[in-house]
Amino acid sequence: MRWAVSCIAFSGFFLRREAWSVVEARFERFACVDALRDDPGLDFAAYLQAAERALLELPPPYLLLGHSFGAVPARLLAQRLPPERVRLALISGLFVADRQSAAEAYQATEQRSMSDFCRLDAAKGRIALVDREAFAARLHAPDPVPGDSRLAGYEPLSLLVESLALLPLACPLHYVLCLDDQIADAPSQAASAALAGARHLERKGGHMGPLRDVDWLDEVCRGWLQRPSYFF
């Protein structure tokens, strides 16, 4: 079954639209603007404006998905949209507090993946991935790295260090918590979910598991649309 809603997805660091291929196949309409993050000059304002334009070209209702770091822009976009038209789902998602940066949120939840695998390239305004194989292994663990795994080499520094203003959310919010995650451990995910005030959907598996095994989508979308014509 494919859901006839409009979905936009925001990827974790060093991931792009290709990581969502299984999720994308479940929707009639899907958008992702994460290729913009290949530009080290990208800032949150431009990123969110592009995402909002892409989503509003599609009809409502809207499902916003944020994986890992992608939870931050997904959350920021959700607060711009009418809550009756939106659902938000965070997958092993980082959740920032008001006026907090993603870097500060990583520190607060004691996630070390950024420091373990990345370095600051200040001259070019970006964060560089310095050990792709080790990062990919932890990203996909406890499963092996699939042959189609692709990683970007850089992310814009501004996305990590900008302080962000949050507004209260009134839309439905789910958090997919991965118990075997080796990027964001279960306690750090639980802390993010608590900050978000989200409904938990616990599942076994690692950081990338929910992007390949997508049964959780049915729970997130259940009861949203009642007319049979919305389902295919």
LOZA-265519 format. One line per field, with one value per atom (N, C-alpha, C): residue in one letter; z, y negated, x. Coordinates in pm, 1 decimal. Each point is the difference from the previous one (the first is absolute). Example, Ala and Ser with C-alpha at 12.3 -4.5 7.8 and 13.67 -1.06 7.14 Angstrom:
% residues 2
r	a  a  a  s  s  s;
Z	780.0  0.0  0.0  -72.0  6.0  73.0;
Y	569.0  -119.0  -120.0  -105.0  -119.0  -109.0;
X	1319.0  -89.0  90.0  -35.0  82.0  -77.0;
END
This chain:
% residues 232
r	m  m  m  r  r  r  w  w  w  a  a  a  v  v  v  s  s  s  c  c  c  i  i  i  a  a  a  f  f  f  s  s  s  g  g  g  f  f  f  f  f  f  l  l  l  r  r  r  r  r  r  e  e  e  a  a  a  w  w  w  s  s  s  v  v  v  v  v  v  e  e  e  a  a  a  r  r  r  f  f  f  e  e  e  r  r  r  f  f  f  a  a  a  c  c  c  v  v  v  d  d  d  a  a  a  l  l  l  r  r  r  d  d  d  d  d  d  p  p  p  g  g  g  l  l  l  d  d  d  f  f  f  a  a  a  a  a  a  y  y  y  l  l  l  q  q  q  a  a  a  a  a  a  e  e  e  r  r  r  a  a  a  l  l  l  l  l  l  e  e  e  l  l  l  p  p  p  p  p  p  p  p  p  y  y  y  l  l  l  l  l  l  l  l  l  g  g  g  h  h  h  s  s  s  f  f  f  g  g  g  a  a  a  v  v  v  p  p  p  a  a  a  r  r  r  l  l  l  l  l  l  a  a  a  q  q  q  r  r  r  l  l  l  p  p  p  p  p  p  e  e  e  r  r  r  v  v  v  r  r  r  l  l  l  a  a  a  l  l  l  i  i  i  s  s  s  g  g  g  l  l  l  f  f  f  v  v  v  a  a  a  d  d  d  r  r  r  q  q  q  s  s  s  a  a  a  a  a  a  e  e  e  a  a  a  y  y  y  q  q  q  a  a  a  t  t  t  e  e  e  q  q  q  r  r  r  s  s  s  m  m  m  s  s  s  d  d  d  f  f  f  c  c  c  r  r  r  l  l  l  d  d  d  a  a  a  a  a  a  k  k  k  g  g  g  r  r  r  i  i  i  a  a  a  l  l  l  v  v  v  d  d  d  r  r  r  e  e  e  a  a  a  f  f  f  a  a  a  a  a  a  r  r  r  l  l  l  h  h  h  a  a  a  p  p  p  d  d  d  p  p  p  v  v  v  p  p  p  g  g  g  d  d  d  s  s  s  r  r  r  l  l  l  a  a  a  g  g  g  y  y  y  e  e  e  p  p  p  l  l  l  s  s  s  l  l  l  l  l  l  v  v  v  e  e  e  s  s  s  l  l  l  a  a  a  l  l  l  l  l  l  p  p  p  l  l  l  a  a  a  c  c  c  p  p  p  l  l  l  h  h  h  y  y  y  v  v  v  l  l  l  c  c  c  l  l  l  d  d  d  d  d  d  q  q  q  i  i  i  a  a  a  d  d  d  a  a  a  p  p  p  s  s  s  q  q  q  a  a  a  a  a  a  s  s  s  a  a  a  a  a  a  l  l  l  a  a  a  g  g  g  a  a  a  r  r  r  h  h  h  l  l  l  e  e  e  r  r  r  k  k  k  g  g  g  g  g  g  h  h  h  m  m  m  g  g  g  p  p  p  l  l  l  r  r  r  d  d  d  v  v  v  d  d  d  w  w  w  l  l  l  d  d  d  e  e  e  v  v  v  c  c  c  r  r  r  g  g  g  w  w  w  l  l  l  q  q  q  r  r  r  p  p  p  s  s  s  y  y  y  f  f  f  f  f  f;
Z	0.0  0.0  0.0  -83.6  1.3  57.9  80.1  61.9  -94.0  -24.2  -88.8  79.8  70.9  69.3  -55.6  27.7  -46.2  111.3  -30.0  99.8  -38.8  98.6  -19.6  106.3  -39.5  90.6  11.4  122.0  28.5  52.9  -61.6  27.9  115.8  59.1  94.9  -67.9  81.5  -55.6  -89.4  -114.5  -102.7  -78.9  19.8  -79.1  -87.7  -109.5  -92.2  -40.3  -102.2  -37.9  -25.3  -52.4  -31.3  121.1  119.8  121.2  25.1  -63.3  22.7  -106.6  -82.7  -115.9  39.9  107.5  42.2  54.3  78.2  51.2  -115.2  -92.0  -112.2  -78.7  -12.9  -76.8  64.8  126.5  70.1  -15.8  -72.4  -11.8  -145.6  -23.5  -132.4  -33.7  100.7  -23.0  106.0  -44.1  90.0  -42.8  98.4  -27.9  97.2  -45.8  84.4  -65.9  76.2  -56.5  57.2  49.7  70.6  -89.9  -130.9  -89.1  18.5  50.6  27.8  101.0  82.9  104.3  -54.5  -128.9  -60.9  -15.4  19.5  -6.2  140.8  27.2  136.0  44.0  -94.1  35.4  43.0  -1.3  35.6  147.3  28.7  138.0  21.2  126.3  31.8  -69.1  -11.5  -62.1  -144.3  -76.7  -139.2  -11.6  88.7  1.1  23.8  101.7  33.3  -105.3  -57.8  -105.9  -119.9  -38.1  -112.6  31.3  122.5  38.9  1.4  53.6  5.6  -140.3  -89.5  -138.0  -64.7  18.8  -60.7  53.8  130.5  59.2  -42.2  -1.8  -30.3  -147.9  -82.4  -138.5  -7.8  111.1  8.3  82.6  -21.7  77.2  141.1  96.3  134.7  0.7  108.8  123.1  -18.4  100.9  -9.9  113.2  -37.2  97.9  -9.9  111.6  6.8  74.8  -62.1  59.2  23.2  118.8  30.2  60.8  -68.9  47.7  59.5  125.0  65.3  2.7  -53.9  -6.5  -74.2  -96.4  -78.0  82.5  124.8  88.8  26.0  -6.8  30.3  -107.5  -129.0  -100.0  -12.6  21.1  -5.3  106.3  121.1  108.9  -31.9  -56.0  -32.8  -110.4  -98.2  -105.7  52.5  88.8  53.9  66.8  66.0  71.4  -94.9  -127.8  -98.9  -64.1  23.0  -75.5  88.3  -58.5  78.8  66.3  132.3  68.9  -42.4  -45.8  -41.6  -131.8  -68.1  -127.9  9.3  120.6  13.6  102.5  -28.4  100.5  -11.3  114.7  7.5  63.7  -62.2  56.0  -1.0  115.7  17.4  17.6  -74.3  -2.2  56.8  119.3  70.4  -3.6  21.1  -31.9  110.7  -41.3  90.7  18.7  123.3  26.8  73.2  -56.6  61.3  86.3  103.1  82.8  -60.4  48.7  -50.3  19.7  -106.9  -2.4  14.6  -27.6  8.4  -140.8  -17.1  -128.0  -1.2  -119.1  -9.6  73.6  -9.4  70.3  150.4  54.5  143.1  37.0  -90.1  27.2  -0.3  -92.8  0.2  131.8  46.0  125.7  117.6  1.4  111.9  11.5  -114.0  1.2  -4.9  8.6  7.4  -121.4  -115.9  -122.6  -48.2  -33.1  -36.6  -147.0  -78.9  -138.5  -78.6  26.0  -73.5  30.3  125.8  35.5  -39.3  -1.6  -33.3  -147.7  -87.1  -144.0  -84.2  60.7  -77.6  46.4  -85.9  38.6  -57.1  64.9  -43.1  -111.5  -111.5  -109.6  -4.6  95.1  17.7  -121.1  -66.8  -114.6  -109.9  -12.0  -103.8  56.2  129.9  60.7  -0.2  30.8  -7.4  103.3  21.8  82.9  -94.0  15.1  -88.8  67.2  -76.2  45.4  -30.6  103.4  -19.8  -2.8  44.8  -2.0  -46.8  -131.3  -56.4  36.7  -7.1  25.7  144.1  94.1  140.6  29.6  -57.4  21.9  -60.7  -121.7  -64.9  81.3  54.1  78.8  123.3  69.1  118.1  -38.3  -110.8  -47.3  -24.7  -60.8  -38.6  104.1  93.8  101.8  74.9  38.8  -1.6  -134.0  -104.0  -132.2  -73.4  -99.9  -80.4  -88.0  -44.9  -90.2  -135.1  -50.5  -129.0  -115.3  -108.7  -115.4  -61.9  20.9  -59.5  94.4  109.5  96.9  -63.0  14.2  -52.3  107.6  12.6  99.7  -66.0  39.3  -40.7  83.6  -50.6  70.9  96.8  -16.2  78.0  34.4  103.3  34.2  29.5  -29.1  31.3  150.2  38.3  141.5  63.6  -74.6  57.1  53.9  -62.2  46.6  137.5  35.5  130.3  109.5  -35.4  103.5  14.1  -92.8  14.1  119.7  78.6  107.5  -60.1  44.5  -67.1  92.3  -53.2  76.4  -25.0  108.2  -11.2  51.9  -65.1  44.1  43.5  84.5  39.0  -122.0  3.8  -107.9  44.7  -91.1  28.7  -87.3  -91.8  -89.9  69.3  -47.8  54.1  -21.2  99.5  -3.2  51.0  -82.2  36.8  4.1  81.3  6.0  -13.1  -103.6  -21.2  69.6  109.6  83.8  -32.3  -44.1  -42.2  114.6  49.2  121.5  -20.8  -122.5  -26.7  -73.8  6.3  -72.9  55.6  -88.3  42.2  -38.1  -54.2  -22.3  113.9  22.4  110.0  90.9  116.5  86.8  53.7  53.5  43.8  103.0  99.8  94.7  -65.2  -95.7  -64.2  -87.3  -62.8  -76.2  92.5  113.7  94.5  50.1  18.7  41.7  -107.5  -126.0  -109.9  -9.8  14.1  -6.0  112.3  118.6  113.4  -25.6  -55.1  -35.2  -100.4  -94.1  -104.0  51.2  109.0  45.4  -96.6  -57.5  -107.9  50.6  -78.4  24.6  -47.3  85.5  -32.5  -84.7  -97.3  -72.1  9.5  95.7  16.9  -98.7  -50.3  -91.1  18.5  -25.6  -0.1  -128.9  3.2  -118.8  22.0  -100.9  12.0  -63.1  -17.7  -40.5  -135.9  -93.0  -134.8  -17.0  99.8  -13.2  -43.0  60.7  -36.9  -141.7  -65.2  -137.5  -99.0  50.0  -86.1  37.4  125.9  47.9  47.4  -82.2  18.7  55.4  72.2  57.2  94.8  63.7  92.8  -68.8  -132.2  -71.5  11.5  2.9  10.3  131.7  107.5  129.1  -1.3  -60.4  -6.4  -79.9  -108.9  -89.4  34.6  88.9  27.7  45.3  -58.6  41.1  -50.5  -73.9  -47.5  -104.2  -97.6  -110.3  -1.2  -0.4  14.8  -132.3  -100.3  -124.3  -79.9  -44.7  -72.0  -122.3  -61.1  -121.5  24.8  127.9  30.6  -1.2  -9.0  11.5  -131.3  -28.3  -123.3  33.3;
Y	118.9  -118.9  -123.8  -97.4  -128.7  -105.0  -88.5  -105.9  -118.9  -48.5  -114.2  -129.4  -19.6  -125.2  -51.7  -125.3  -60.1  7.0  60.7  24.8  -74.6  -63.5  -55.3  59.0  35.9  67.4  -80.0  -1.6  -65.3  105.1  8.0  107.8  -33.3  107.8  -16.4  -49.4  -42.5  -50.2  103.9  -48.7  75.3  95.8  -11.8  75.7  -97.5  52.6  -80.7  78.3  -46.3  56.6  150.6  48.8  142.2  88.4  -50.2  79.1  26.6  -76.8  9.8  83.1  73.7  64.4  92.7  74.9  91.4  -79.1  -102.9  -86.2  -70.3  -53.8  -75.2  83.5  128.8  87.7  18.1  -38.9  15.7  -119.8  -102.6  -121.6  -35.3  -54.4  -51.2  -124.0  -81.0  -125.4  -12.8  -27.4  0.0  -109.4  -69.9  -104.2  12.4  -40.4  -7.3  -101.3  -97.2  -103.8  9.1  115.2  12.2  -10.1  6.8  -24.8  -141.3  -91.4  -135.9  -2.0  102.1  3.2  29.5  25.7  12.5  -136.1  -107.2  -136.1  -43.8  -22.3  -36.8  -135.4  -81.6  -129.4  3.1  118.3  10.1  -33.1  -78.1  -23.5  48.5  -2.3  55.1  -76.5  -131.0  -77.9  44.5  12.8  41.4  145.0  83.5  142.2  14.7  -69.1  11.6  -64.9  -109.7  -62.6  92.4  65.8  92.6  118.6  51.9  113.4  -38.7  -117.6  -45.5  -18.2  -58.4  -16.9  135.0  94.4  132.1  69.1  -12.1  67.0  -66.3  -131.5  -70.0  7.1  49.0  31.3  125.1  74.8  122.4  -25.5  78.2  -21.4  57.3  -60.0  57.7  123.7  78.7  -19.2  35.1  -39.7  12.4  85.7  88.2  75.6  -45.9  -45.7  -42.5  106.2  47.7  102.5  -57.6  23.0  -43.9  112.8  41.0  108.2  -58.7  37.1  -42.5  -153.0  -60.8  -146.1  -58.1  72.6  -50.4  -31.5  47.8  -37.2  -150.1  -65.2  -142.8  -81.1  11.5  -75.7  45.5  128.0  46.5  -69.6  -11.8  -68.3  -148.0  -63.9  -141.9  -25.0  89.0  -16.6  24.3  96.6  31.2  -121.7  -81.9  -114.0  -111.0  10.8  -99.4  35.2  120.4  50.7  11.6  -5.8  17.0  137.1  8.6  129.3  102.2  -43.2  94.9  68.3  -48.7  59.5  80.7  11.5  50.1  112.3  96.9  92.1  0.3  22.9  -1.5  129.7  65.1  121.4  -15.1  21.2  -8.6  140.7  33.3  135.9  -5.4  58.0  -16.4  -146.0  -88.5  -139.8  -82.2  -93.4  -99.2  -109.4  -37.2  -105.0  -114.3  -118.5  -117.2  -72.9  -65.4  -87.2  -140.0  -84.5  -136.4  -72.9  -67.0  -78.2  87.6  126.6  92.6  35.5  28.5  47.2  151.9  56.9  145.2  47.9  -76.0  38.1  6.6  -96.7  0.7  115.5  34.2  112.8  131.3  14.7  120.3  11.0  -111.3  1.6  32.9  -56.8  21.2  144.9  68.9  140.1  95.3  -55.9  78.8  90.5  -46.8  72.6  -39.1  100.6  -26.2  24.2  35.4  37.2  -112.4  -123.7  -109.8  -11.4  8.6  -12.2  124.0  116.9  123.8  8.5  -52.2  24.9  -125.3  -116.6  -123.7  -94.8  -95.1  -108.1  -130.5  -105.8  -132.8  -47.8  -38.1  -63.7  -145.0  -80.2  -135.9  -87.3  20.7  -84.3  9.0  118.1  19.8  3.3  -25.0  -9.4  129.9  109.5  129.3  97.5  103.4  113.7  114.5  55.7  105.8  136.1  98.5  139.1  59.2  43.7  38.7  151.0  78.7  145.7  61.4  3.9  45.1  143.7  88.3  141.6  22.6  -60.7  18.0  -62.3  -116.0  -64.5  83.3  50.4  82.6  126.1  61.2  121.3  -27.1  -110.7  -32.0  -46.4  -69.8  -50.2  114.3  108.2  111.5  111.3  1.9  105.6  4.8  122.4  128.4  73.1  -59.5  61.4  -36.5  80.2  -36.6  -120.2  -66.7  -113.8  50.9  -44.5  48.2  -51.2  72.1  -37.6  -132.2  -43.0  -125.3  -119.2  18.6  -109.2  -112.0  -122.3  -117.6  -107.3  -65.5  -104.7  -124.6  -115.0  -125.3  -25.0  -80.5  -23.7  -116.2  -89.6  -123.4  -40.9  -83.5  -68.5  -146.0  -93.6  -141.3  -22.4  -70.1  -26.1  -75.8  -88.8  -83.4  83.8  114.4  83.1  59.3  8.8  55.2  -106.3  -122.8  -98.6  -110.9  -11.8  -106.2  27.1  -103.7  10.2  -17.0  80.6  11.8  -36.8  -75.7  -41.7  97.0  56.6  97.1  -59.1  37.9  -33.6  127.5  -9.8  121.0  66.7  132.8  77.1  50.9  -4.5  55.4  120.7  33.7  113.0  131.7  112.7  131.3  25.9  60.9  19.8  139.4  75.1  133.0  -1.9  88.5  19.4  149.0  37.6  139.2  20.3  76.1  21.2  136.8  1.2  123.0  52.6  117.4  51.3  45.6  37.9  50.5  -101.7  -124.4  -107.6  -21.2  -4.8  -24.8  -138.6  -82.1  -141.0  -82.9  15.9  -67.6  108.6  18.2  109.6  -25.7  103.1  -9.1  -110.7  -18.5  -109.5  -138.3  -23.9  -131.1  -20.3  107.7  -10.7  -29.2  68.7  -22.5  -144.7  -56.5  -139.9  -91.7  28.4  -80.1  14.2  122.3  22.3  -72.4  -2.5  -69.9  -150.6  -56.2  -141.1  -30.5  92.9  -21.1  18.7  72.7  34.4  93.6  91.5  85.3  133.5  60.4  137.6  93.8  94.9  90.8  117.5  36.0  126.1  71.3  89.8  70.7  114.6  20.8  111.5  47.7  128.1  53.7  -43.0  5.8  -37.6  -126.7  -33.4  -110.8  -128.7  -91.0  -136.5  -6.5  83.2  -2.4  96.4  83.7  101.0  -53.1  -109.7  -47.8  -55.3  -26.7  -47.3  115.4  121.5  118.1  89.9  4.4  75.5  -102.9  -25.2  -119.8  30.3  109.3  30.3  -108.7  -71.1  -107.1  -110.1  -13.0  -103.3  20.0  124.9  25.9  -52.2  12.4  -52.2  -152.4  -61.3  -145.8  -56.1  65.4  -50.7  51.8  98.2  64.6  -100.6  12.7  -81.5  -142.5  -36.2  -136.7  -31.3  88.8  -21.2  113.9  -31.9  101.1  42.7  -83.8  33.0  102.2  109.2  103.1  -52.3  -106.2  -51.7  -53.4  -19.0  -50.3  111.4  124.9  110.0  75.8  46.0  73.0  129.8;
X	84.7  -84.7  88.2  -38.1  68.1  -94.3  58.9  -78.5  -8.7  -120.6  -21.2  5.2  108.9  27.6  132.6  28.9  124.5  103.4  112.5  104.5  127.0  61.9  133.2  91.3  120.8  92.8  129.3  54.6  127.2  97.0  114.8  94.8  92.9  55.3  107.5  126.1  96.4  125.4  66.9  48.4  72.0  -89.5  -131.8  -96.1  -78.9  -53.5  -77.6  -125.2  -69.1  -129.1  7.1  112.0  10.3  -27.6  29.0  -22.1  -147.7  -88.4  -144.1  -71.3  69.2  -62.9  -114.8  15.4  -107.0  -118.4  28.9  -106.8  -70.8  75.8  -57.7  -99.6  28.7  -88.4  -136.9  -14.4  -127.4  -93.1  43.4  -79.4  -25.1  -118.3  -32.4  82.5  29.4  71.3  108.8  121.6  115.3  96.1  58.0  99.0  116.2  115.6  119.7  93.6  46.0  87.1  141.4  38.1  127.2  122.3  -17.9  113.2  53.9  -82.3  46.3  113.0  8.2  102.6  139.3  10.8  131.8  68.1  -76.8  53.4  40.2  128.6  41.2  -53.7  -49.8  -54.0  -145.7  -62.3  -140.9  -20.3  -106.1  -38.1  -142.9  -44.5  -131.4  -112.5  12.8  -106.9  -22.7  107.4  -12.5  -47.1  50.7  -37.9  -150.0  -50.9  -141.5  -88.4  44.2  -78.4  -14.0  108.8  -5.5  -90.4  9.0  -83.9  -146.7  -29.7  -139.1  -56.9  78.8  -47.0  -27.8  91.2  -17.7  -124.1  -24.4  -114.9  -130.7  -4.2  -123.9  -37.5  90.1  -36.3  -87.2  -5.6  -78.3  -125.2  -106.5  -122.6  11.1  -70.6  -3.8  -88.0  6.9  77.0  146.7  80.9  143.8  56.5  91.4  77.5  144.8  55.4  138.6  79.3  106.9  85.0  139.0  54.5  135.1  79.9  105.8  86.2  127.1  31.4  123.5  5.7  106.6  5.5  -121.0  -54.2  -113.0  -122.4  -4.6  -109.7  -2.4  116.4  5.9  -71.8  37.1  -76.0  -144.6  -28.4  -139.5  -82.9  55.3  -69.5  -21.6  101.4  -10.3  -102.3  -6.0  -99.6  -140.4  -16.4  -132.4  -62.2  80.4  -56.7  -45.1  35.1  -42.4  -134.5  -48.5  -114.4  -123.5  -120.8  -122.3  -3.3  -13.5  12.4  -103.6  -116.5  -103.1  34.9  101.5  40.1  128.6  57.2  136.3  8.6  86.4  52.6  151.7  62.8  145.3  47.0  97.4  59.0  151.7  59.9  144.1  55.4  103.1  54.3  141.3  19.2  128.7  40.4  -94.6  18.2  63.9  84.9  55.7  -104.1  -25.9  -98.4  67.5  -8.3  61.9  -101.6  48.2  -82.8  0.1  -89.1  -8.0  132.6  44.3  124.1  124.4  -13.3  112.8  45.7  127.2  52.2  2.9  14.0  12.6  124.8  108.1  123.1  -24.5  -72.2  -30.1  -91.3  -93.6  -89.2  77.4  93.8  84.0  75.8  54.0  75.5  -90.6  -120.9  -91.3  -44.3  -15.0  -42.2  119.1  121.9  123.6  20.1  -45.2  29.2  139.2  81.6  138.9  29.3  -100.0  26.5  65.9  -41.5  59.8  149.5  38.3  141.4  79.5  -64.5  70.3  37.0  -83.4  16.8  17.3  -6.3  -0.3  109.6  30.8  91.2  -53.8  36.7  -40.2  92.3  -59.8  73.4  -47.3  49.8  -51.3  26.1  113.4  33.6  -105.2  -61.9  -101.7  -140.9  -14.7  -131.4  -76.8  68.8  -67.8  55.3  -78.7  39.6  34.7  118.1  46.8  -12.1  -45.3  -1.3  136.4  73.0  139.2  21.8  -94.4  15.0  -130.8  -19.4  -127.5  -31.4  98.5  -27.1  -43.4  69.5  -35.9  -135.7  -26.7  -129.2  -112.4  19.8  -102.5  -27.1  104.5  -18.5  -84.6  26.1  -79.7  -140.3  -10.1  -128.8  -98.0  47.7  -87.2  -5.8  92.9  2.2  -134.1  -41.8  70.3  -3.9  -57.7  0.2  128.4  40.2  116.9  -31.1  104.1  -17.2  -47.4  -114.6  -49.1  84.9  -3.6  81.1  -39.6  -124.1  -45.6  14.9  72.3  18.0  82.7  -48.6  70.8  3.6  114.1  16.3  59.0  -52.3  60.3  125.2  89.3  125.3  -3.5  -99.2  -0.4  -143.2  -10.0  -124.3  33.4  -94.0  26.7  14.8  104.0  25.4  -115.5  -62.5  -106.1  -115.0  -28.6  -110.5  27.8  125.5  36.2  3.8  34.7  30.4  -103.9  -95.3  -100.2  -90.5  -27.1  -99.3  -138.6  -94.8  -128.2  -115.0  -94.2  -117.3  -114.9  -53.8  -108.3  -129.9  -110.4  -134.2  -70.9  -102.1  -74.7  -63.2  -5.3  -62.2  -135.8  -95.9  -132.5  -31.5  88.6  -25.8  35.7  -56.0  39.0  148.8  63.9  144.8  34.7  74.2  49.2  152.7  54.2  144.3  29.1  73.6  40.2  134.3  -1.5  117.2  59.5  125.3  66.9  86.7  -33.9  62.5  143.5  37.5  134.5  87.1  -38.1  67.5  140.6  100.0  137.7  49.7  -88.7  29.9  -58.4  -128.4  -69.2  -54.8  60.0  -43.5  -140.3  -60.4  -139.3  -22.6  87.5  -23.3  0.8  91.8  3.0  -122.8  -48.1  -124.3  -117.5  -4.6  -109.0  0.3  119.8  8.6  -56.2  32.2  -53.0  -151.3  -50.0  -144.5  -71.9  61.1  -61.6  -5.8  107.7  -0.9  -110.5  -18.9  -100.1  -141.9  -17.4  -134.0  -70.0  76.3  -50.2  -51.0  -85.9  -42.1  110.2  40.9  109.5  -48.6  81.6  -16.0  134.3  16.1  126.8  10.6  120.8  24.0  143.0  20.7  135.0  69.6  132.3  75.1  79.1  81.7  92.1  -49.2  93.5  -30.3  -69.9  40.0  -57.4  -116.7  -25.5  -104.3  -135.4  -50.4  -133.4  -10.4  113.2  -5.2  -7.2  20.2  -9.7  -117.0  -35.3  -116.0  -101.4  -103.3  -82.8  -138.6  -16.5  -131.4  -48.9  91.2  -37.5  -80.0  13.8  -74.0  -150.7  -42.8  -143.4  -55.6  78.5  -44.1  -3.2  99.0  5.5  -117.4  -36.5  -104.6  -139.2  -11.1  -127.5  -104.8  -120.3  -112.4  4.8  104.1  14.1  -105.6  -8.7  -93.8  -101.6  -124.9  -103.4  -63.4  5.4  -68.7  79.9  -60.8  74.1  73.0  -49.7  63.9  139.7  36.0  133.5  104.1  -39.1  94.7  10.4  119.4  25.7  72.9;
END
